[in-house]
Amino acid sequence: MNIQRKFRMKARLLLFLGAFLLGVRVVSGPVQPLGRQESIPLAPKTVYLTFDDGPSRNTEAILKVLEEEGVQATFFVTLRDREEFPDAYQAIADQGHTLALHCSQHDYSRLYQNSHTYRKDLGQLTAALDQMGVPYEKLVRLPGGSLNQEASPRTLEAILRQLNQDGYSCFDWNVSSGDDGEDGSPLPIPAEEIAERVARRSEGLLTPVVLLHDSYPFSTTPEATRQIIRHFKEEGYSFDVLTSESRPILFFSLWEQMTQR
C-alpha cells in the first residue's frame, strides 16, 4: 500500500471516529454485519431506544417511564452492579423489553487486550444470566461500539468475526443522546438538553437507534427518556425492540467499505 493510500485511509478513519463519537448521524441506514446473510430490516418510522451499562440505580425509574409511556426498549446489560440490583435483570425481561449483552465488567483496558479477552468477558456475562435463568437475546453491543478508540481495527474485526461464528449479532447506534456527557459537560446533563439533542440528531432518520445509558450518575436519563418518547410520538413514530434477528447498524462494516474504496 503506498503512502498516499495509507494517508487517505487514516484520514477517513479519523473523520469517522470523530463523527460517531460526537453523535453525528454517520450511518443513515442498516449495514449488513460481517458474515450474516439473513436478517430482518428495521421497521420504517420506528424508534429503537437502547440503554447501555445497566442495571443500575436508574433502572427502576427508566422502567417506570417506559411502562407509563407504553414503550419497549433494548437493554445492553453488564454485571457491574449485579450484587446491588440482582432483580433488575428479570424485571427488564418481565416488562417485555429485550435483554441484550454488553460486557461483564466495563473495563476497556481488560476487555480489548486482544481478540480473546472480550469473548471471555462476554462468556462470564452469559454464564451469569444463564445461572439467573433470565432470557436474553444473542445480541451484542461492544463497549464503545464496533469501531472505537480503545482497540485496534484488527482486534475489533477479530472479535466481530468470532462473535459471528458463535451465532451472535452485533449492533451499534445512529443517534447518540450524549447523556453521558460526551463533550465533557458536567454531569448530570439536563433532561431537556438530552431530549433536544436526540430530536436534532435524529431529524430525517427513518429508523433512529438511540444510545442512552442506564448508569449512575446519569440520573436525568429517565426524565429525558420520557421527553424523547413524547417527541417521537408527536412526529408519528412507533417504537420497537431489537433482537438478534434485526439487521444491524455496524460501524465496522461501514469503515470496511470506506477503506476498501
VEXMARZA-513236 format. One record per residue (C-alpha): residue in three letters; x, y, z. Coordinates in pm, whole numbers, plus 32768, in hexadecimal, padded with zeros to 4 digits. Layout:
<rs>
ALAXYZ;...
</rs>
This chain:
<rs>
MET800080008000;ASN809981517F9E;ILE80BD82798088;GLN7FA083407FEA;ARG7EAC82208013;LYS7F1781ED817F;PHE7EDD835E81C0;ARG7D8283538121;MET7D21822681F3;LYS7D9882C68336;ALA7CE9840C82E1;ARG7BA0835A829E;LEU7BBD829583E0;LEU7C0383CD84AF;LEU7AE084868411;PHE79FB8361844D;LEU7A64833385B6;GLY7A3C84A18600;ALA78E584A5855F;PHE784883848619;LEU78E883DA8767;LEU78458530874C;GLY76F7849586FC;VAL76E884FA858F;ARG7607841E84BD;VAL771F8362840D;VAL763D823F83B5;SER74FA82938303;GLY7487813182C7;PRO74C57FC9832B;VAL76177F3182E1;GLN76357DB982B9;PRO771A7D1F83C2;LEU78477C4B837A;GLY77DF7AFB82EF;ARG766B7B098344;GLN75897AE18216;GLU742D7AC982AB;SER739A7BD98383;ILE725C7CA283AE;PRO726B7E0E833E;LEU72177F168440;ALA70B47F95841A;PRO709180ED837B;LYS70168210844C;THR707581498583;VAL715281A986A8;TYR723080B1875E;LEU728F812F88B8;THR73C480838942;PHE745C80998A9D;ASP75C580358AE1;ASP76807FDB8C22;GLY75647F7A8D0F;PRO74CB7F0B8DEB;SER750280328ED5;ARG744D810A8FD0;ASN73A581AD8EA0;THR730D806C8E18;GLU71D080778EE5;ALA718881DE8E7E;ILE71CD81928D0F;LEU70E780648D18;LYS6FD781358DBA;VAL6FE9823B8CA7;LEU6FE081318B97;GLU6EB480898C3A;GLU6DF781D08C61;GLU6E3C822E8AF8;GLY6DEA80D38A72;VAL6F3C80A789C9;GLN702F7F8289BB;ALA71A87FAD89A6;THR72EC7EE8898F;PHE73DB7ECF8AB7;PHE75477E708A78;VAL75A17DF98BD4;THR76DB7DC38CA2;LEU77297D1B8DEF;ARG77C87E528E83;ASP76B77E8E8F88;ARG76207D328F8F;GLU76417D079105;GLU758F7E50914C;PHE74757E1C9050;PRO744D7CA29024;ASP72DA7CB08FD0;ALA72F77DBA8EC2;TYR73537CC38DAE;GLN72127BFF8DD7;ALA714A7D428DFC;ILE71C77DB78CA9;ALA715E7C708C06;ASP70117C5E8CBE;GLN6FA87DAF8C2F;GLY6FDC7D398ACB;HIS71267DE28A84;THR724A7D3F89D1;LEU73647CD68AB7;ALA749F7CE589E2;LEU76147CC88A28;HIS771B7DD38A68;CYS78327D4B8B45;SER78757CC18C9C;GLN79517DD58D27;HIS796D7F1A8C66;ASP7AE97F2F8C6C;TYR7B747F8E8B17;SER7CDC7F408B73;ARG7C797DD98BC6;LEU7B6E7DA38ABF;TYR7C437DF48990;GLN7D977D6789EC;ASN7D757C7E88C2;SER7C687BD587F3;HIS7C1E7AD38901;THR7BF57BA78A3A;TYR7AA77C3F89D8;ARG7A1E7AEA897A;LYS7A867A628ACD;ASP79E07B888B7D;LEU78A17B558AB4;GLY78A279E78B18;GLN78A07A508C85;LEU776F7B288C44;THR76A97A1A8B8F;ALA770679188C98;ALA768179FF8DA8;LEU753D7A418CEA;ASP751178CB8CAF;GLN754678908E20;MET743D79948E74;GLY734E78F68D79;VAL73197A428CC7;PRO72C27A318B53;TYR73A37AFD8A6F;GLU73E47B3088FE;LYS752D7ACF885C;LEU754E7C3E8808;VAL768E7CF98865;ARG76F77E638875;LEU786D7E82889E;PRO78D47F8389A5;GLY792980BD88E3;GLY788B802B87AA;SER79147F46869E;LEU7A148050863E;ASN7AAA8110875F;GLN7BE381B687E4;GLU7C2780A988E7;ALA7C817F8C87FA;SER7D267F6886A8;PRO7C4B7F248576;ARG7CFE7DD58553;THR7C9E7D6C86B4;LEU7B387DE18684;GLU7B1B7D28853A;ALA7B947BE785E0;ILE7A967C1486FA;LEU79797C508605;ARG79D37B228532;GLN79E97A428664;LEU789A7ABC86E6;ASN77FF7A7E8592;GLN7889791D858B;ASP77F478E386E5;GLY769C7951866F;TYR76937AAE8703;SER761C7BE98655;CYS76BC7D3C869E;PHE76107E8D869C;ASP76867FF586B9;TRP75AB812F86A6;ASN756B825985C5;VAL74FB835D86C5;SER75C983A887FB;SER750584548911;GLY763E84D989B9;ASP75A684908B0D;ASP76FF841C8B7F;GLY779885748B4C;GLU784485188A06;ASP78CD867989D9;GLY795486928B3B;SER7825874C8BC2;PRO77E487388D3A;LEU770486178DA2;PRO75E885E18DAD;ILE758386808C61;PRO742E872F8C7B;ALA731786518BF8;GLU729D875E8B09;GLU73F7877A8A6E;ILE740E86038A38;ALA72B485F58999;GLU72FB872088B9;ARG744186838846;VAL7393853E87E9;ALA728485FA872D;ARG738A86BF8669;ARG746B8598861C;SER734F84B385AF;GLU72B885AC84BD;GLY727985018370;LEU72C283A083EC;LEU71BE829383A6;THR724981A484AB;PRO72F2825D85CA;VAL73B5817386AD;VAL73EE824D87DE;LEU7510821788CC;LEU74BA82608A38;HIS755A81EA8B7B;ASP74CD812F8CA4;SER75E081998D8F;TYR762082828EB1;PRO766883AB8EBB;PHE759783DC8D81;SER746B841A8E5F;THR73AB84F28D67;THR739383DD8C64;PRO723D835C8CDE;GLU719684B18CB4;ALA725084E98B6D;THR71C8839C8AF6;ARG706584138B36;GLN70A185518A70;ILE714784908954;ILE702183A1893E;ARG6F2384B98935;HIS6FE685708828;PHE6FE984408745;LYS6E7A83F88788;GLU6E27855A8718;GLU6EEE851785DB;GLY6E2383DD8594;TYR6F2B82D885E6;SER6EEE817F8678;PHE6FDA80CB8766;ASP706C7F6D8763;VAL71817E9887F7;LEU72B57E0A8752;THR72EE7C94873F;SER74057BB486C4;GLU73477BA1857A;SER73457D1B8544;ARG741C7D958424;PRO75317E5284D7;ILE75C87FA684BE;LEU77397F5B84D9;PHE784C806084D9;PHE79587F65847A;SER78A57EF9833C;LEU788C806482D1;TRP79FD8098831B;GLU7A537F688248;GLN798F7FF78125;MET7A4181458148;THR7BA280BC8158;GLN7B747FC88038;ARG7B1380D47F3E;
</rs>
